[in-house]
């Protein structure tokens, strides 16, 4: 429809665009009405399950967990999936589910329409490829990837204890210029994806992969920096991280965690050289991490070590009162 010129202002105003979500809902509603023999109450119930948001990876979308769950969809799923693909200009549809409760928190995405779940994605000039039904990938971690990309690791050896498909391994190698990365991963599908991603980004010669539980496979006494990117908690491998650090010089740990955040901190402008935290729970957790590593090092090392809190990075929020954060700690032997 061409723009309409108003008499008063002479300003051209275009007809309001309909969002893709509204277009999809209207298309599915029209189809259900055409089917016939479906009551308005049932149609209204089904329309509530039409996704209003999705995660797009090329020609594949991942819809929320509650989308298209009613058994009634099975009666005409082919027609519905085809309408979704036509409206959103995609070829494949997948649905989120809770993460598998196995030891490596593998993906539990369900492929609804299409031949496979293999997708490609580019972040900050880094190419990733993986199967969404087998491997995890969080677009929300981009801020942490960008932070890592700004590190100077040109003279450092890095150990990533939860490498996945290379979420952080690749930024360390490509942008932070790490001398070498030791990547630990126990999901076989993620290991295969990691190998492919290292090769496609031409950095496979600077990475060694350790398949299996990092508590038994991770190298010791090699790291200047250790990444612990497991949420909701990486505490099961804190001791492994200590062992991975160089005995003579120590290094830096980046510890990921999900924290309940309910009590806002009161800003204290007169505090000097004291870390500032948005929530009291962040400070409590950071203090707990420092204390735990201090006690751990007393038990593991032959001489005294110092644990210094450097920084707490807020990565993203998981709905109300749950935050993904990264604590940077420096662990140093006392000479």
C-alpha positions as YAML, in Angstrom:
chain: A
units: angstrom
residues:
- id: 1
  name: UNK
  ca: [0.00, 0.00, 0.00]
- id: 2
  name: UNK
  ca: [1.52, 3.41, -1.00]
- id: 3
  name: UNK
  ca: [2.21, 6.06, 1.66]
- id: 4
  name: UNK
  ca: [-0.73, 8.30, 2.58]
- id: 5
  name: UNK
  ca: [-0.28, 12.08, 2.56]
- id: 6
  name: UNK
  ca: [-2.17, 13.87, 5.34]
- id: 7
  name: UNK
  ca: [-3.95, 17.18, 4.63]
- id: 8
  name: UNK
  ca: [-2.68, 18.99, 7.70]
- id: 9
  name: UNK
  ca: [1.01, 18.22, 7.74]
- id: 10
  name: UNK
  ca: [1.82, 17.02, 4.27]
- id: 11
  name: UNK
  ca: [3.97, 14.36, 5.93]
- id: 12
  name: UNK
  ca: [4.00, 10.97, 4.29]
- id: 13
  name: UNK
  ca: [3.00, 8.21, 6.67]
- id: 14
  name: UNK
  ca: [3.36, 4.51, 5.84]
- id: 15
  name: UNK
  ca: [0.94, 1.88, 6.96]
- id: 16
  name: UNK
  ca: [2.18, 0.25, 10.16]
- id: 17
  name: UNK
  ca: [4.16, -2.89, 9.42]
- id: 18
  name: UNK
  ca: [2.96, -6.18, 10.85]
- id: 19
  name: UNK
  ca: [5.64, -7.99, 12.83]
- id: 20
  name: UNK
  ca: [6.76, -11.48, 11.70]
- id: 21
  name: UNK
  ca: [5.27, -12.89, 14.93]
- id: 22
  name: UNK
  ca: [1.87, -11.35, 14.17]
- id: 23
  name: UNK
  ca: [2.07, -12.50, 10.56]
- id: 24
  name: UNK
  ca: [2.76, -16.03, 11.75]
- id: 25
  name: UNK
  ca: [-0.07, -16.01, 14.26]
- id: 26
  name: UNK
  ca: [-2.49, -14.70, 11.61]
- id: 27
  name: UNK
  ca: [-1.38, -17.31, 9.08]
- id: 28
  name: UNK
  ca: [-1.81, -20.21, 11.51]
- id: 29
  name: UNK
  ca: [-5.16, -18.81, 12.69]
- id: 30
  name: UNK
  ca: [-6.43, -18.59, 9.11]
- id: 31
  name: UNK
  ca: [-5.32, -22.16, 8.44]
- id: 32
  name: UNK
  ca: [-7.06, -23.53, 11.56]
- id: 33
  name: UNK
  ca: [-10.27, -21.77, 10.53]
- id: 34
  name: UNK
  ca: [-9.99, -23.29, 7.04]
- id: 35
  name: UNK
  ca: [-9.56, -26.78, 8.47]
- id: 36
  name: UNK
  ca: [-13.09, -26.60, 9.89]
- id: 37
  name: UNK
  ca: [-14.60, -28.70, 12.67]
- id: 38
  name: UNK
  ca: [-12.34, -26.97, 15.20]
- id: 39
  name: UNK
  ca: [-14.12, -24.91, 17.82]
- id: 40
  name: UNK
  ca: [-13.12, -21.32, 18.45]
- id: 41
  name: UNK
  ca: [-12.05, -22.27, 21.99]
- id: 42
  name: UNK
  ca: [-9.66, -24.91, 20.68]
- id: 43
  name: UNK
  ca: [-8.30, -22.54, 18.04]
- id: 44
  name: UNK
  ca: [-7.68, -19.91, 20.70]
- id: 45
  name: UNK
  ca: [-5.88, -22.47, 22.85]
- id: 46
  name: UNK
  ca: [-3.66, -23.58, 19.96]
- id: 47
  name: UNK
  ca: [-2.87, -20.01, 18.88]
- id: 48
  name: UNK
  ca: [-1.39, -19.42, 22.35]
- id: 49
  name: UNK
  ca: [1.27, -21.99, 21.45]
- id: 50
  name: UNK
  ca: [2.30, -20.32, 18.19]
- id: 51
  name: UNK
  ca: [5.81, -18.94, 18.88]
- id: 52
  name: UNK
  ca: [6.10, -15.17, 19.17]
- id: 53
  name: UNK
  ca: [9.89, -15.25, 19.36]
- id: 54
  name: UNK
  ca: [12.63, -17.57, 18.16]
- id: 55
  name: UNK
  ca: [16.38, -17.97, 17.80]
- id: 56
  name: UNK
  ca: [17.53, -17.91, 14.18]
- id: 57
  name: UNK
  ca: [20.55, -19.69, 12.74]
- id: 58
  name: UNK
  ca: [20.56, -19.27, 8.98]
- id: 59
  name: UNK
  ca: [17.60, -21.23, 7.62]
- id: 60
  name: UNK
  ca: [16.83, -22.84, 11.00]
- id: 61
  name: UNK
  ca: [14.84, -21.37, 13.88]
- id: 62
  name: UNK
  ca: [14.66, -22.65, 17.46]
- id: 63
  name: UNK
  ca: [11.28, -21.91, 19.04]
- id: 64
  name: UNK
  ca: [10.60, -21.77, 22.81]
- id: 65
  name: UNK
  ca: [9.94, -24.89, 24.85]
- id: 66
  name: UNK
  ca: [6.18, -24.34, 25.14]
- id: 67
  name: UNK
  ca: [5.60, -23.82, 21.43]
- id: 68
  name: UNK
  ca: [3.43, -26.24, 19.42]
- id: 69
  name: UNK
  ca: [3.19, -28.78, 22.25]
- id: 70
  name: UNK
  ca: [-0.52, -29.69, 22.14]
- id: 71
  name: UNK
  ca: [-1.23, -33.13, 20.66]
- id: 72
  name: UNK
  ca: [-3.73, -31.54, 18.26]
- id: 73
  name: UNK
  ca: [-0.85, -30.12, 16.20]
- id: 74
  name: UNK
  ca: [0.08, -33.65, 15.10]
- id: 75
  name: UNK
  ca: [-3.12, -33.84, 13.03]
- id: 76
  name: UNK
  ca: [-1.82, -31.21, 10.61]
- id: 77
  name: UNK
  ca: [1.81, -30.64, 11.57]
- id: 78
  name: UNK
  ca: [3.08, -30.79, 7.96]
- id: 79
  name: UNK
  ca: [0.80, -27.94, 6.88]
- id: 80
  name: UNK
  ca: [1.64, -25.90, 10.01]
- id: 81
  name: UNK
  ca: [5.40, -26.36, 9.67]
- id: 82
  name: UNK
  ca: [5.25, -25.42, 6.00]
- id: 83
  name: UNK
  ca: [3.35, -22.24, 6.86]
- id: 84
  name: UNK
  ca: [5.93, -21.37, 9.52]
- id: 85
  name: UNK
  ca: [8.76, -21.88, 7.03]
- id: 86
  name: UNK
  ca: [6.99, -19.85, 4.36]
- id: 87
  name: UNK
  ca: [6.12, -16.97, 6.71]
- id: 88
  name: UNK
  ca: [9.53, -16.76, 8.40]
- id: 89
  name: UNK
  ca: [11.53, -17.68, 5.29]
- id: 90
  name: UNK
  ca: [13.30, -20.68, 6.83]
- id: 91
  name: UNK
  ca: [13.60, -24.38, 5.98]
- id: 92
  name: UNK
  ca: [14.05, -26.02, 9.38]
- id: 93
  name: UNK
  ca: [12.32, -25.76, 12.75]
- id: 94
  name: UNK
  ca: [13.58, -26.94, 16.15]
- id: 95
  name: UNK
  ca: [12.23, -26.58, 19.67]
- id: 96
  name: UNK
  ca: [14.06, -25.88, 22.92]
- id: 97
  name: UNK
  ca: [13.85, -28.29, 25.83]
- id: 98
  name: UNK
  ca: [15.54, -28.31, 29.24]
- id: 99
  name: UNK
  ca: [19.26, -29.03, 29.02]
- id: 100
  name: UNK
  ca: [20.08, -32.72, 29.38]
- id: 101
  name: UNK
  ca: [20.91, -33.45, 33.04]
- id: 102
  name: UNK
  ca: [24.00, -35.44, 32.05]
- id: 103
  name: UNK
  ca: [27.51, -34.67, 33.22]
- id: 104
  name: UNK
  ca: [28.27, -32.43, 30.26]
- id: 105
  name: UNK
  ca: [24.91, -30.63, 29.97]
- id: 106
  name: UNK
  ca: [24.39, -31.52, 26.32]
- id: 107
  name: UNK
  ca: [21.75, -29.91, 24.14]
- id: 108
  name: UNK
  ca: [18.22, -31.29, 24.23]
- id: 109
  name: UNK
  ca: [16.87, -29.29, 21.29]
- id: 110
  name: UNK
  ca: [14.29, -31.26, 19.30]
- id: 111
  name: UNK
  ca: [14.26, -31.07, 15.51]
- id: 112
  name: UNK
  ca: [10.64, -30.66, 14.37]
- id: 113
  name: UNK
  ca: [11.07, -30.05, 10.66]
- id: 114
  name: UNK
  ca: [14.09, -30.58, 8.42]
- id: 115
  name: UNK
  ca: [16.77, -33.16, 7.78]
- id: 116
  name: UNK
  ca: [19.40, -32.16, 10.36]
- id: 117
  name: UNK
  ca: [20.30, -29.61, 13.02]
- id: 118
  name: UNK
  ca: [23.70, -28.52, 11.71]
- id: 119
  name: UNK
  ca: [24.04, -24.73, 11.67]
- id: 120
  name: UNK
  ca: [26.70, -22.09, 11.17]
- id: 121
  name: UNK
  ca: [27.20, -18.82, 13.01]
- id: 122
  name: UNK
  ca: [29.79, -16.05, 12.90]
- id: 123
  name: UNK
  ca: [30.72, -13.99, 15.97]
- id: 124
  name: UNK
  ca: [33.35, -11.26, 15.74]
- id: 125
  name: UNK
  ca: [34.82, -12.83, 12.57]
- id: 126
  name: UNK
  ca: [34.98, -16.28, 14.20]
- id: 127
  name: UNK
  ca: [33.19, -19.11, 12.39]
- id: 128
  name: UNK
  ca: [31.30, -21.73, 14.40]
- id: 129
  name: UNK
  ca: [29.49, -24.84, 13.15]
- id: 130
  name: UNK
  ca: [27.61, -27.32, 15.34]
- id: 131
  name: UNK
  ca: [24.51, -29.50, 15.60]
- id: 132
  name: UNK
  ca: [21.90, -27.70, 17.71]
- id: 133
  name: UNK
  ca: [20.37, -31.04, 18.76]
- id: 134
  name: UNK
  ca: [23.67, -32.28, 20.23]
- id: 135
  name: UNK
  ca: [25.73, -29.26, 21.31]
- id: 136
  name: UNK
  ca: [25.08, -26.14, 23.38]
- id: 137
  name: UNK
  ca: [25.62, -22.64, 22.02]
- id: 138
  name: UNK
  ca: [24.67, -19.44, 23.84]
- id: 139
  name: UNK
  ca: [24.44, -16.28, 21.77]
- id: 140
  name: UNK
  ca: [24.06, -14.41, 25.07]
- id: 141
  name: UNK
  ca: [27.74, -15.08, 25.89]
- id: 142
  name: UNK
  ca: [28.92, -12.68, 23.19]
- id: 143
  name: UNK
  ca: [29.90, -10.01, 25.74]
- id: 144
  name: UNK
  ca: [32.31, -12.41, 27.44]
- id: 145
  name: UNK
  ca: [33.73, -13.51, 24.09]
- id: 146
  name: UNK
  ca: [34.37, -9.87, 23.23]
- id: 147
  name: UNK
  ca: [36.03, -9.29, 26.60]
- id: 148
  name: UNK
  ca: [38.34, -12.25, 26.01]
- id: 149
  name: UNK
  ca: [39.08, -10.95, 22.51]
- id: 150
  name: UNK
  ca: [40.57, -7.83, 24.13]
- id: 151
  name: UNK
  ca: [42.99, -9.79, 26.33]
- id: 152
  name: UNK
  ca: [46.66, -9.97, 25.36]
- id: 153
  name: UNK
  ca: [47.55, -13.65, 25.74]
- id: 154
  name: UNK
  ca: [50.36, -13.66, 23.18]
- id: 155
  name: UNK
  ca: [52.82, -15.10, 25.71]
- id: 156
  name: UNK
  ca: [50.34, -17.25, 27.60]
- id: 157
  name: UNK
  ca: [49.25, -20.87, 27.77]
- id: 158
  name: UNK
  ca: [45.51, -21.17, 28.39]
- id: 159
  name: UNK
  ca: [43.54, -24.14, 29.71]
- id: 160
  name: UNK
  ca: [39.80, -24.21, 28.98]
- id: 161
  name: UNK
  ca: [38.22, -26.83, 31.23]
- id: 162
  name: UNK
  ca: [34.80, -26.75, 29.52]
- id: 163
  name: UNK
  ca: [35.64, -26.09, 25.88]
- id: 164
  name: UNK
  ca: [32.38, -27.09, 24.20]
- id: 165
  name: UNK
  ca: [32.50, -26.32, 20.49]
- id: 166
  name: UNK
  ca: [35.08, -23.59, 21.11]
- id: 167
  name: UNK
  ca: [32.97, -20.69, 22.46]
- id: 168
  name: UNK
  ca: [35.95, -19.25, 24.33]
- id: 169
  name: UNK
  ca: [38.77, -21.35, 22.90]
- id: 170
  name: UNK
  ca: [38.50, -19.62, 19.54]
- id: 171
  name: UNK
  ca: [38.47, -16.01, 20.89]
- id: 172
  name: UNK
  ca: [41.56, -16.87, 22.95]
- id: 173
  name: UNK
  ca: [43.35, -18.22, 19.87]
- id: 174
  name: UNK
  ca: [42.17, -15.81, 17.19]
- id: 175
  name: UNK
  ca: [41.83, -12.43, 18.91]
- id: 176
  name: UNK
  ca: [43.73, -12.74, 22.22]
- id: 177
  name: UNK
  ca: [46.55, -14.51, 20.32]
- id: 178
  name: UNK
  ca: [47.16, -17.19, 22.98]
- id: 179
  name: UNK
  ca: [50.37, -19.09, 22.44]
- id: 180
  name: UNK
  ca: [48.53, -22.39, 22.97]
- id: 181
  name: UNK
  ca: [45.16, -23.53, 24.35]
- id: 182
  name: UNK
  ca: [44.56, -26.87, 26.07]
- id: 183
  name: UNK
  ca: [40.86, -27.61, 25.53]
- id: 184
  name: UNK
  ca: [39.04, -30.12, 27.74]
- id: 185
  name: UNK
  ca: [35.62, -31.46, 26.69]
- id: 186
  name: UNK
  ca: [33.64, -34.64, 27.45]
- id: 187
  name: UNK
  ca: [30.74, -34.35, 24.98]
- id: 188
  name: UNK
  ca: [31.83, -36.33, 21.89]
- id: 189
  name: UNK
  ca: [29.59, -34.26, 19.59]
- id: 190
  name: UNK
  ca: [31.15, -31.05, 20.92]
- id: 191
  name: UNK
  ca: [34.65, -32.44, 20.44]
- id: 192
  name: UNK
  ca: [33.91, -33.18, 16.78]
- id: 193
  name: UNK
  ca: [32.49, -29.69, 16.31]
- id: 194
  name: UNK
  ca: [35.50, -28.16, 18.08]
- id: 195
  name: UNK
  ca: [37.90, -29.99, 15.77]
- id: 196
  name: UNK
  ca: [36.04, -28.68, 12.74]
- id: 197
  name: UNK
  ca: [35.89, -25.13, 14.09]
- id: 198
  name: UNK
  ca: [39.60, -25.07, 14.87]
- id: 199
  name: UNK
  ca: [40.32, -26.21, 11.32]
- id: 200
  name: UNK
  ca: [37.92, -23.82, 9.59]
- id: 201
  name: UNK
  ca: [39.44, -20.91, 11.54]
- id: 202
  name: UNK
  ca: [42.97, -22.20, 10.79]
- id: 203
  name: UNK
  ca: [44.17, -22.38, 14.40]
- id: 204
  name: UNK
  ca: [44.26, -26.16, 14.95]
- id: 205
  name: UNK
  ca: [48.07, -26.11, 15.29]
- id: 206
  name: UNK
  ca: [47.81, -24.08, 18.55]
- id: 207
  name: UNK
  ca: [45.23, -26.20, 20.35]
- id: 208
  name: UNK
  ca: [45.37, -29.58, 22.05]
- id: 209
  name: UNK
  ca: [42.07, -31.33, 22.81]
- id: 210
  name: UNK
  ca: [41.57, -33.58, 25.85]
- id: 211
  name: UNK
  ca: [38.48, -35.77, 25.55]
- id: 212
  name: UNK
  ca: [36.84, -36.85, 28.79]
- id: 213
  name: UNK
  ca: [36.27, -35.57, 32.33]
- id: 214
  name: UNK
  ca: [38.71, -32.69, 32.92]
- id: 215
  name: UNK
  ca: [39.27, -33.86, 36.49]
- id: 216
  name: UNK
  ca: [41.22, -36.78, 35.07]
- id: 217
  name: UNK
  ca: [42.35, -35.50, 31.65]
- id: 218
  name: UNK
  ca: [43.42, -31.86, 32.19]
- id: 219
  name: UNK
  ca: [47.15, -31.09, 32.01]
- id: 220
  name: UNK
  ca: [48.89, -29.87, 35.16]
- id: 221
  name: UNK
  ca: [51.50, -27.17, 35.79]
- id: 222
  name: UNK
  ca: [51.10, -25.61, 32.32]
- id: 223
  name: UNK
  ca: [48.65, -22.69, 32.47]
- id: 224
  name: UNK
  ca: [49.02, -18.94, 32.80]
- id: 225
  name: UNK
  ca: [45.23, -18.65, 32.57]
- id: 226
  name: UNK
  ca: [42.34, -21.07, 33.15]
- id: 227
  name: UNK
  ca: [38.80, -20.65, 31.85]
- id: 228
  name: UNK
  ca: [35.98, -22.35, 33.80]
- id: 229
  name: UNK
  ca: [32.94, -21.72, 31.63]
- id: 230
  name: UNK
  ca: [30.40, -24.11, 33.13]
- id: 231
  name: UNK
  ca: [27.11, -22.85, 34.57]
- id: 232
  name: UNK
  ca: [25.30, -22.90, 36.91]
- id: 233
  name: UNK
  ca: [28.56, -23.78, 38.70]
- id: 234
  name: UNK
  ca: [32.07, -24.91, 37.79]
- id: 235
  name: UNK
  ca: [33.05, -25.69, 41.38]
- id: 236
  name: UNK
  ca: [33.48, -29.40, 40.64]
- id: 237
  name: UNK
  ca: [36.67, -28.46, 38.75]
- id: 238
  name: UNK
  ca: [38.12, -25.72, 40.94]
- id: 239
  name: UNK
  ca: [40.78, -28.08, 42.23]
- id: 240
  name: UNK
  ca: [41.59, -29.10, 38.65]
- id: 241
  name: UNK
  ca: [42.08, -25.42, 37.81]
- id: 242
  name: UNK
  ca: [44.56, -25.02, 40.65]
- id: 243
  name: UNK
  ca: [46.55, -28.00, 39.43]
- id: 244
  name: UNK
  ca: [46.55, -26.69, 35.87]
- id: 245
  name: UNK
  ca: [48.27, -23.41, 36.84]
- id: 246
  name: UNK
  ca: [52.04, -23.13, 36.62]
- id: 247
  name: UNK
  ca: [53.58, -23.98, 40.00]
- id: 248
  name: UNK
  ca: [56.29, -21.32, 39.76]
- id: 249
  name: UNK
  ca: [54.23, -18.32, 38.65]
- id: 250
  name: UNK
  ca: [50.53, -19.13, 39.11]
- id: 251
  name: UNK
  ca: [48.03, -17.30, 36.93]
- id: 252
  name: UNK
  ca: [44.47, -16.05, 36.43]
- id: 253
  name: UNK
  ca: [41.20, -17.95, 36.70]
- id: 254
  name: UNK
  ca: [37.95, -16.90, 34.98]
- id: 255
  name: UNK
  ca: [35.16, -18.59, 36.97]
- id: 256
  name: UNK
  ca: [31.63, -18.65, 35.57]
- id: 257
  name: UNK
  ca: [28.56, -19.06, 37.78]
- id: 258
  name: UNK
  ca: [24.85, -18.36, 38.00]
- id: 259
  name: UNK
  ca: [23.97, -16.35, 41.13]
- id: 260
  name: UNK
  ca: [20.62, -15.51, 42.71]
- id: 261
  name: UNK
  ca: [20.57, -11.71, 42.85]
- id: 262
  name: UNK
  ca: [17.93, -10.21, 45.13]
- id: 263
  name: UNK
  ca: [19.59, -7.70, 47.46]
- id: 264
  name: UNK
  ca: [20.87, -4.50, 45.78]
- id: 265
  name: UNK
  ca: [24.04, -3.08, 47.26]
- id: 266
  name: UNK
  ca: [24.15, 0.47, 48.62]
- id: 267
  name: UNK
  ca: [26.84, 2.34, 46.74]
- id: 268
  name: UNK
  ca: [29.67, 3.58, 48.97]
- id: 269
  name: UNK
  ca: [31.52, 6.40, 47.24]
- id: 270
  name: UNK
  ca: [34.14, 6.59, 49.97]
- id: 271
  name: UNK
  ca: [35.35, 3.02, 49.38]
- id: 272
  name: UNK
  ca: [38.86, 2.99, 47.95]
- id: 273
  name: UNK
  ca: [40.36, -0.07, 46.24]
- id: 274
  name: UNK
  ca: [37.34, -2.15, 47.24]
- id: 275
  name: UNK
  ca: [35.46, -4.11, 44.57]
- id: 276
  name: UNK
  ca: [31.98, -2.78, 43.88]
- id: 277
  name: UNK
  ca: [29.10, -5.24, 43.47]
- id: 278
  name: UNK
  ca: [25.60, -4.55, 42.24]
- id: 279
  name: UNK
  ca: [24.10, -7.17, 44.57]
- id: 280
  name: UNK
  ca: [25.11, -8.44, 47.99]
- id: 281
  name: UNK
  ca: [24.89, -12.02, 46.70]
- id: 282
  name: UNK
  ca: [27.60, -11.25, 44.12]
- id: 283
  name: UNK
  ca: [29.95, -10.11, 46.86]
- id: 284
  name: UNK
  ca: [29.13, -13.11, 49.06]
- id: 285
  name: UNK
  ca: [29.84, -15.50, 46.20]
- id: 286
  name: UNK
  ca: [33.10, -13.73, 45.28]
- id: 287
  name: UNK
  ca: [34.26, -13.89, 48.91]
- id: 288
  name: UNK
  ca: [33.32, -17.56, 49.04]
- id: 289
  name: UNK
  ca: [35.33, -18.27, 45.89]
- id: 290
  name: UNK
  ca: [38.42, -16.48, 47.25]
- id: 291
  name: UNK
  ca: [38.17, -18.28, 50.60]
- id: 292
  name: UNK
  ca: [37.65, -21.68, 48.97]
- id: 293
  name: UNK
  ca: [40.68, -21.28, 46.71]
- id: 294
  name: UNK
  ca: [42.83, -20.11, 49.62]
- id: 295
  name: UNK
  ca: [41.98, -23.27, 51.58]
- id: 296
  name: UNK
  ca: [42.39, -25.45, 48.51]
- id: 297
  name: UNK
  ca: [45.85, -24.10, 47.74]
- id: 298
  name: UNK
  ca: [47.01, -24.73, 51.31]
- id: 299
  name: UNK
  ca: [46.15, -28.37, 50.79]
- id: 300
  name: UNK
  ca: [47.43, -28.77, 47.22]
- id: 301
  name: UNK
  ca: [50.65, -26.74, 47.15]
- id: 302
  name: UNK
  ca: [53.90, -27.14, 49.01]
- id: 303
  name: UNK
  ca: [54.25, -23.40, 49.70]
- id: 304
  name: UNK
  ca: [51.89, -20.53, 50.47]
- id: 305
  name: UNK
  ca: [49.83, -18.89, 47.73]
- id: 306
  name: UNK
  ca: [47.92, -15.62, 47.59]
- id: 307
  name: UNK
  ca: [44.42, -15.30, 46.06]
- id: 308
  name: UNK
  ca: [43.53, -11.84, 44.75]
- id: 309
  name: UNK
  ca: [40.09, -10.82, 43.53]
- id: 310
  name: UNK
  ca: [40.45, -8.82, 40.29]
- id: 311
  name: UNK
  ca: [37.02, -8.30, 38.72]
- id: 312
  name: UNK
  ca: [33.43, -9.51, 38.50]
- id: 313
  name: UNK
  ca: [31.89, -9.43, 35.02]
- id: 314
  name: UNK
  ca: [28.12, -9.56, 34.50]
- id: 315
  name: UNK
  ca: [27.48, -11.61, 31.35]
- id: 316
  name: UNK
  ca: [23.68, -11.76, 31.21]
- id: 317
  name: UNK
  ca: [20.52, -12.26, 33.23]
- id: 318
  name: UNK
  ca: [18.39, -15.40, 33.29]
- id: 319
  name: UNK
  ca: [15.01, -13.89, 34.02]
- id: 320
  name: UNK
  ca: [14.28, -12.30, 37.40]
- id: 321
  name: UNK
  ca: [17.00, -12.55, 40.06]
- id: 322
  name: UNK
  ca: [19.41, -14.95, 38.34]
- id: 323
  name: UNK
  ca: [22.63, -13.60, 36.83]
- id: 324
  name: UNK
  ca: [25.47, -15.20, 34.89]
- id: 325
  name: UNK
  ca: [28.73, -13.69, 36.16]
- id: 326
  name: UNK
  ca: [32.45, -14.33, 35.76]
- id: 327
  name: UNK
  ca: [34.89, -13.78, 38.59]
- id: 328
  name: UNK
  ca: [38.53, -13.09, 37.71]
- id: 329
  name: UNK
  ca: [40.94, -14.30, 40.41]
- id: 330
  name: UNK
  ca: [44.71, -14.16, 40.45]
- id: 331
  name: UNK
  ca: [46.46, -17.06, 42.19]
- id: 332
  name: UNK
  ca: [50.13, -16.40, 42.99]
- id: 333
  name: UNK
  ca: [52.76, -18.37, 44.91]
- id: 334
  name: UNK
  ca: [54.37, -16.35, 47.69]
- id: 335
  name: UNK
  ca: [58.12, -16.30, 47.16]
...
